[in-house]
Amino acid sequence: MGLFSKDIATLDDLFVHTLQDIYYAENQITKALPKMIDKATAPDLKAGFELHLRETEGQISRLERVFEMHGQEPKAVTCPAIDGIIKEANEIAGDVADKAVLDAALVAAAQAVEHYEITRYGTLIAWATQLGREDCAAVLAETLAEEKATDEKLTAMAESKVNAKAELAHA
C-alpha cells in the first residue's frame, strides 16, 4: 500500500484519489481563509480573501458535482501538501509583527496555496480528458480558471502595493 489510502491500479483510481485530495484541500482552505482575512490589514487583500472564500465554497460544490458525475461519493483523503502549506503560512504569519510585512507574507502564503491548486486542477483536467470524461474536465476547468485569476490578482496586488509597503516598513 504506500502513501495512498488504497492501492491505485488504474488511471481512474488515480483520478478519484486526486479528486479526494483536492476536496480535502479545498475544505481545509475554507478553514484557513477566515484566519487570513482577520490578519490581513490591506483593504484590497482582505476583500480578495473574502471573495476567494466564497469562490472556494463554490469550488467545493463543483467538486461534489464531479464526484457525482463520475459515480463516486464525495470523500476527502488527507492531503499532507496542503496541510504543510497552511502550517507554514500560519507559522510565518505568527512571526511577523509589522502589519505591512504581514500582508506581504499573507500574499505569498496565498499564492503557495493557489499554485498547489493550479497543479492539481491541471492534472485532473488532463486525466479526465484521457479517461473520456470531457464533462468532468469542463467542470474542473471552471475552477482552474478561477484559481489562475486569483493568482494573477495576488501578483498584481503584491507588485503594485503590498510589497512596496512592506519594503518601506522599516526603511
C-alpha positions as CSV (number, residue, x, y, z in Angstrom):
1,M,0.0,0.0,0.0
2,G,2.3,3.1,0.3
3,L,1.2,6.6,0.7
4,F,-2.4,6.2,-0.7
5,S,-5.4,5.0,1.3
6,K,-5.8,2.1,-1.1
7,D,-3.9,0.6,-3.9
8,I,-4.1,2.6,-7.1
9,A,-4.2,0.3,-10.0
10,T,-5.7,2.4,-12.8
11,L,-5.7,6.0,-14.1
12,D,-9.3,6.1,-13.0
13,D,-8.2,5.2,-9.4
14,L,-5.6,7.9,-9.5
15,F,-8.1,10.4,-10.8
16,V,-10.6,9.6,-8.0
17,H,-7.8,9.7,-5.4
18,T,-6.7,13.1,-6.6
19,L,-10.2,14.4,-6.6
20,Q,-10.4,13.3,-2.9
21,D,-7.1,15.0,-2.3
22,I,-8.2,18.4,-3.7
23,Y,-11.6,18.0,-2.0
24,Y,-9.8,17.8,1.3
25,A,-7.5,20.7,0.3
26,E,-10.4,23.0,-0.6
27,N,-12.2,22.2,2.7
28,Q,-9.0,23.0,4.6
29,I,-8.7,26.2,2.7
30,T,-12.2,27.3,3.8
31,K,-11.0,26.9,7.3
32,A,-7.7,28.8,6.8
33,L,-9.1,31.8,4.8
34,P,-11.1,33.3,7.7
35,K,-7.9,33.5,9.7
36,M,-6.1,35.1,6.8
37,I,-9.0,37.6,6.5
38,D,-8.6,38.5,10.1
39,K,-4.9,39.0,9.9
40,A,-4.8,41.0,6.6
41,T,-4.6,44.8,7.0
42,A,-4.6,46.0,3.4
43,P,-8.3,46.5,2.5
44,D,-7.8,45.1,-1.0
45,L,-6.2,42.0,0.4
46,K,-8.9,41.4,3.0
47,A,-11.6,41.9,0.3
48,G,-9.7,39.5,-2.0
49,F,-9.6,36.8,0.6
50,E,-13.3,37.3,1.4
51,L,-14.1,36.8,-2.3
52,H,-11.9,33.8,-2.6
53,L,-13.6,32.2,0.4
54,R,-16.9,32.4,-1.4
55,E,-15.3,31.1,-4.6
56,T,-13.8,28.2,-2.7
57,E,-17.2,27.2,-1.4
58,G,-18.4,27.2,-5.0
59,Q,-15.4,25.1,-6.0
60,I,-16.3,22.5,-3.3
61,S,-19.8,22.3,-4.8
62,R,-18.2,21.8,-8.2
63,L,-16.0,19.0,-6.9
64,E,-19.1,17.3,-5.4
65,R,-20.7,17.6,-8.9
66,V,-17.6,15.9,-10.5
67,F,-17.7,13.1,-7.9
68,E,-21.4,12.5,-8.7
69,M,-20.8,12.7,-12.5
70,H,-18.1,10.1,-12.0
71,G,-20.3,7.8,-10.0
72,Q,-18.5,8.4,-6.7
73,E,-19.5,9.7,-3.3
74,P,-17.7,12.9,-2.3
75,K,-15.0,11.9,0.1
76,A,-11.8,13.5,1.3
77,V,-8.4,11.9,1.8
78,T,-5.8,13.8,3.9
79,C,-3.5,16.0,1.8
80,P,-0.2,16.4,3.5
81,A,0.9,19.0,0.9
82,I,-1.9,21.5,1.7
83,D,-1.6,20.8,5.4
84,G,2.1,21.7,5.1
85,I,1.4,24.9,3.1
86,I,-1.2,26.1,5.6
87,K,1.0,25.2,8.6
88,E,3.9,27.2,7.1
89,A,1.6,30.1,6.4
90,N,0.4,30.1,10.0
91,E,3.9,29.9,11.3
92,I,5.2,32.8,9.1
93,A,2.2,35.0,9.9
94,G,2.7,34.4,13.6
95,D,6.3,35.5,13.3
96,V,5.6,38.8,11.6
97,A,5.0,41.8,13.8
98,D,4.8,44.6,11.2
99,K,1.4,44.7,9.5
100,A,2.8,45.7,6.1
101,V,5.2,42.9,6.1
102,L,2.5,40.6,7.4
103,D,0.4,41.4,4.4
104,A,3.3,40.5,2.0
105,A,3.7,37.2,3.9
106,L,-0.1,36.5,3.5
107,V,0.0,37.2,-0.2
108,A,3.0,34.8,-0.6
109,A,1.2,32.1,1.5
110,A,-2.0,32.6,-0.6
111,Q,0.0,32.2,-3.8
112,A,1.6,29.0,-2.5
113,V,-1.9,27.6,-2.0
114,E,-3.1,28.8,-5.4
115,H,-0.1,27.2,-7.2
116,Y,-0.8,23.9,-5.5
117,E,-4.4,24.1,-6.6
118,I,-3.4,25.0,-10.1
119,T,-1.2,22.0,-10.4
120,R,-3.9,19.7,-9.1
121,Y,-6.7,21.0,-11.3
122,G,-4.5,21.0,-14.4
123,T,-3.6,17.3,-13.7
124,L,-7.2,16.4,-13.0
125,I,-8.4,18.0,-16.3
126,A,-5.7,16.1,-18.3
127,W,-6.7,12.8,-16.7
128,A,-10.4,13.4,-17.1
129,T,-9.8,14.1,-20.8
130,Q,-7.7,11.0,-21.1
131,L,-10.5,9.0,-19.4
132,G,-13.0,10.3,-21.9
133,R,-14.7,12.4,-19.3
134,E,-14.9,15.8,-21.0
135,D,-17.9,16.6,-18.8
136,C,-15.8,16.3,-15.7
137,A,-12.9,18.2,-17.4
138,A,-15.2,21.1,-18.3
139,V,-16.4,21.5,-14.7
140,L,-12.8,21.3,-13.3
141,A,-11.7,23.8,-16.0
142,E,-14.1,26.4,-14.4
143,T,-12.3,26.1,-11.1
144,L,-8.8,26.1,-12.7
145,A,-9.7,29.4,-14.4
146,E,-10.8,30.9,-11.0
147,E,-7.5,29.7,-9.4
148,K,-5.4,31.3,-12.1
149,A,-7.4,34.5,-11.9
150,T,-6.9,34.6,-8.1
151,D,-3.1,34.1,-8.5
152,E,-3.0,36.9,-11.1
153,K,-4.9,39.2,-8.7
154,L,-2.5,38.4,-5.9
155,T,0.5,39.0,-8.1
156,A,-0.9,42.4,-9.2
157,M,-1.7,43.3,-5.6
158,A,1.8,42.4,-4.4
159,E,3.6,44.2,-7.2
160,S,1.5,47.3,-7.1
161,K,1.1,47.9,-3.4
162,V,1.8,45.3,-0.8
163,N,5.5,44.6,-1.4
164,A,6.3,48.2,-1.7
165,K,4.6,49.0,1.7
166,A,6.4,46.0,3.2
167,E,9.8,47.3,2.0
168,L,9.1,50.8,3.5
169,A,8.0,49.3,6.8
170,H,11.4,49.8,8.5
171,A,13.2,51.9,5.9
